Amino acid sequence: MAQGFDPAAATAAYLATLSPEAHAKATAYTQGGHWVLLWGALVSVLVSWIVIQTGVLVRVRGGVEAKKPRPWLAVLLVLLVDFILEGLISIPWDAYARWWRERGYGLTSQPFAGWLTEHFMQMAIGIVSSLIVFSLLYWLIRRAPRTWWLWAGVATTAVTIIFFIAGIFLIEPLFNTYKPAPPGPVRDEVVAMAKQVGVPSDKILIYNGSKQSNRYTANAGGLFGYGRVAMSDVMFKKDADLAEVRGVVGHEMGHYVRKHVLLGALFQGAVAIVGLFLVSRLFPWAAGLLGAKGVTSIADPAGFPVISIIVTVLTLLATPITNSFSRWGEADADHFSVVHFNEPDGLAKALVKTIEYRADSPSKFEEFIFYDHPSVGARVRAMMDWKAEHPKPEAGASPAPSPETEAPH
């Protein structure tokens, strides 16, 4: 351990770079977000229940199959009606949770019209993709009524990977403009880092992330040798240096090299198997409880809102499990960054900038239940512990601040 260096004191010093008012605001935003999660689940249940009570999906299904069974068409039309209705009913809540609240805390400057336009775009994309996925799900239910949940859970892994790739190359460019990072020391450093750890180095990009959010963020995405490093332009507007670039981009590269997307897809598949098994067992009871009149069985697409309600409740209950897995991945990416690029101070400085939307020192219980990233305080302390155990041979001055940099996603 480095002589005279106190990791606890260094951690406290980093956290103290923000004013007490800034910490209080971050805590209010973060803890309010816990209630948003709970209320969001309640709103989702309520919206699905409203659709059930209208009976409109039963009538649509009955109209399609009035003369002969046409299961594929019935599923498509019933789900289309459901997705549109639920999407429209949910707009007031979505506007509050995803725009009004973010704007109130200074985390977005996007006008409401811009947000609403993108919201409808996301709805349209979500409807198309969901129609494909759930049409296949209902086909599985019809073909394998006793084991559909197992096959659907296994397929979830593949679907997760497909959606991840589609998001990078097809969906994200619809909402943001990606362009090559300009030549300079930051780009040169990121290219060198990518080559060092085997990340594709031909696509170092900047995107206009400030269009949607004022958050300090970046990502390194891709699979199977295809990928890119993308940095929000928010980084270019905040005071950062090359050490931060190395620390943060190293973190994002850690996700790529450590194959967190693949591991996450496998995890999602395992969770889906358990969840869909419970759905198959709970559906008859839930349909009766919710008053889903006219729904014949779980294979009836008119019962989809019942499935949605069960999945919403199970997802909420599984939050501590899914968040624990996510926290492991983030901590692993931090460790990758500091091992390969040895910039504990750079990563610590960038992490402190994320406190504005993620309170730094939650209770252990709060972190376990609600945090999908380790707390900033814990992450900075891990960096300071590393610094104490792995002092650099020569302590040189940090490079001059650069206009380009980013923070862990």
N, C-alpha and C positions, 0 to 999 in steps of 0.2 A: 504494500500500500504506500502511496505517495506520502512522504513525510510532511506533516503539518496541514494536510488537506482533510477537511471534515465534510463528508458527503451530505450529512443532515443539514449542516449550516449552508452548504452550497445550494442545496435544494430549496431551503427557505429563502435564500437570497434571490433565486430565480423567480419564485412565486411572488416575492415582494416587489418585483418590478411593475406589477399591476397595482393600482390604487385600491384601497378598501372598497370604494364605490364600484369599481369595475368588477371586483370579486363578488360583491353583493348582487350586482346585476346579473352576472353569470349564474349565480346560485338560483336566483329567481327564475331565470329563463330555463335552466336545467330542470329544476323541481316542478316548474309549471308544465314542462314537457312530459313528465311522468303522468300528470293528470290528463294531458292531451292524449297520451297513449290509451289510458283507461276509458276516457270519454269517447275516443275514436272507435274503440271496440263496441261500446254501447250504441253509438250512432249507426254503425254498420249493422248490428243486430236489429235495431229499430227499423232501418230502411228495408232490410230483407223481410221483416215481419209485415210491414205495410204492403209490400208487393204481394205477399201471400194472401193477405186479407182481401185484396182487390179481386182475386180469382182470375185475373187476366191471363196468367200463364196457362191455367187449365183450359180456358176458352180457346186460346191460340192453339194449343196442342190438339184439342178436340176438333177444331176447324180443319187443321191439316190432315188429320186421320179420320175424318168423318166417313169416307167411303172405303178406304183401305189403309193398312199400316204403312206409314212412310217414316220410319224412325229417324233416318238421317236428316230429312227436311224438317221434321218436327223438332229435333234437337236444335238445329240451326236457327229456326225462327223463334222458338221459345227463348233460347238463350239470348238472341239478339234483342228481343223485347225486354228481357230482364236486365241486361247490361245497360241498355239505354235508360230505362226507368230508374234504376238504382244510381246510375251516374248522375242523372239530372237532379234527383232528390238530394244527393249528397253534396252538391255544389256549394251551398252556404257553409257547411261545415269545412269542406276542403279549403274554401276561400279564407276562412278564419285561421285554420291550423297551419296552412302552408303559405299564406301570403300576409294576411293582416297581422298575425302574431310576429312573423319574421320581420316585417317592416317596423313594427312597434319597438322591436329590440335592435333595430339598426342593422339587421343581418341581410337585408335585401333593399335595393333601390329600384327594383322593377315596378313599373306602373301596373295598376290592376288590369288594364286592358291587355298588356303584354302577358301577364300571368294567365289571364283567362284564355287567351288565344292558345298558349302552350298547353294549358290544361285540357282544352278540347282536342288538341293534337294528340296528347297522351291518351285521352279517352279513346280516340279512334284507333290508335295503335293497339291499345290494350284490348279493345273489343275484337279486333281481327285476330290477334294472337290467341286470345281466350277462346274464341269460337273454334279455332283449330285444335287447341289442347283439349277442351272439354268435349268436343265432338268425338275425339278419340277415346276419352275417358268413358263416355256413355257407350261407345262401341265395345269397350272392354267389359263393362258391366253386363251388357247383353250377351256377350260371348262366354264370359266366365263369371257367372253370378256369385259363385262362392269364393273365388280367389282373385277377383279383379283388383282388389286393394293391393295385393302383393305385386302384380305385374305393373300396376300404375305407379307404385312406389319405386320400383326398379327403373321404370321409364323416366321418373323425375330427375334422376341423375343426368341422363342424356339431354332432357329438355332444359335443365339448368345451364348446361354447357352451351347448347345451341343458342339460348337466349343471351348468354353472356357475350358470345362472339357476335351475334346479330346486333347487340347493343353498341358494341365498339365500332363496328364497321358500317352499320346501316342506320341505327336509331339516333345515336348521339350527334352525328353530323346534321340531323334535321333540326336540332335545337341550338347548336353552337357551331361557330366557324373555327376549324382547326387549320393551322398553318405552321410551316416549319419555323423553329426558333431561329432568330437571326444569328449570324456568325458572331463569335465573341468568346470571352473566357468561360461564360456559363455553359454555352453549348459544347465547347471543347471539353470541359470538365465532365459533363453528363455523358458525352460520347465515350470518353476514356473509362468512366465508371461502368458503362454498359458492357464494353469490351472486356473489362476486368472480370465481370461475374457472369458473362454469357447471355446478357440481355440484348435483343435486337437493337442495334445502334443507328439504324438508317432512318428512324422515324422519331425525332425529338421535336415535339410539337408544343405550340401555345394555343389556348382556346379562350374565347371571351366568356369565362365563367362569371365575371362580374355582372353579366346580363341578368343572371338569376339570383346570385348570392354574393355577399361581401365576405364570404368565408375564405380562409387562407388554405388552399387545397391543391392537390395534384394526384396523379395516379399513373401507374405503369400497368398496362393491360395487355393481355394476349395469351395465346396458348400455342403449343407445338411449334415453337420457333417463329411464330408470327405475333408481332406486338408493337407497342409504341409507348413512349413516355410522354404524357400530356400534362402541361402545367397551366393552371388558371392564370389569367392576366391579373388577378387580384395580387398575386405574388409580386408582380412588377410595380405595384402601387404601394407596397408596404416595405418598411425598412428591413432589409435582410442582407446577408452576406454569403460568400461562397461556402463557408462552413455549414450554413443552414441548408444550402442547396445539396451539399454532399450528404448531410445527415438525413434530410427528408427524402430525397430521390433514392438514397440507399434503402430507406424503409420501403418505398414503393417497389423497388426492384426486388426486395426480399419477398414480397407477395408473389412476384412472378417466378423467381428462382425456386422458391420453396413450394411451388405448385399449390398455393392456397385455394385457387379456383377449383381445381380438381378435387382437393380434399373437401372443400365446401360443398361441391356437388354430391359427393358420396355421403356427406353428412346429411344434406337435404333429402337425399333418397332414403336414408335410414329413418329420418324423422317422418317422412311421408308415409312409409310403410306402416309405422305405428299409428299415425294420425288417421290414415284412410281405413285401417282396420277398425279403429274406434268409430269412425263415421258409419261404416257398414253395420255395426252393432247398435249404434245409437239412433240411426235414422228413423225406424218405426216409432220409437218412443217420442222423439223430437217432433215428428210430423203430427202426431196426435196432440202433443202439448201446445204446438203453435197453431193448431186449427187449420192445417193444410188440407182442406176439403177437396175431394176430387183427385188428389194425388194417389196413384195406384200402388207405386212401389218406388224403391230407390232408382230403378231404371227409367222412371218417368221424368223427363226433363222439367216438367212443371214443379217438381220438388227441388229444383236446384237452390232456391233461396233457403230451404231447410239445410241443405249441405253447407251453404255459405255460413249460416249461423253456427252450425256445429264447428266448422273449421275456424271461424273467428274466435270462438270461446277456447278451443284447444290451442290455437296459436298464442292467445293471451296467456294461458296457463303455462305454455312451454317457453315463455320469454326468458326466464332465468337460464334454461338449458341452451337455447340458441345464442343468447348473449354471452354465455360462458365460452362457447366455441369461438365466437367472434373475438372475444378478448384474448383468447389464446393466440389466434392468428395475428392480431395486432402486436402483441408482446413478442411473438416470434419474429415479426418483421423488424421491430425495433432492434432486437438482438442481432439479426442479420446485418443491419445497417452499421451498428457500432463495431461488430467483429470485422467486417470487410473494409470499412472506410474510416473507422476510429474518429468519429466526430461527435463525441458525447455532448459537447457544449453547443455545437451547431443544431443538433436535434433538440436539445433542451430549449434553446431559444425559440425554435419554431413551435414546439409544443406549447410554450407559454402563450403564444399568439392564438392558440385554439381555445383558451380558457373562456373567451367571450361567448362561446356557445356550448361549453362543456365544463361545468364547475370542477375545480381541481381537487377537492378533498372531500368526497362524499363519505358517508359511513360505509362500513363493509357490507352491511345489509343492502343499502341503497345501490351500491356498485354491483353487487351480485344480481339483484333483480333487474335493474334498469339500464346499466351501462353496457353498450356493445363495444366500447373501447376501455382499456384500463384507464383509471383516473390519471389526469395529467400529473398530479403530485407523485403518484406511484411510478409513472414512466420517467419523470425527471429524476427521481431518486435512483432508479435503476441505471440511468446514464451516469449519475455522479458516483455510484458504486463502481461502475466500470472504469470511470476515470481514475478513481483511487487505486484500483487494482492493476490498471494498465497505463501508467503515465507515459506520455510521449517522450521519446529520447531527447527531443529538443522542443522547447516551448517557443514557437515562433508566433509572430503577430498574425492575426487573421487578415486575409486579403481585404482590400477595400470593398465597401458595399457595392453590390451589383444591382442593376434594375430588374434582374430576373431571379426569382427564387420561389419556393413553395413550402407547403407544410404537409404533414402526414394526413392521409385521408381517413 
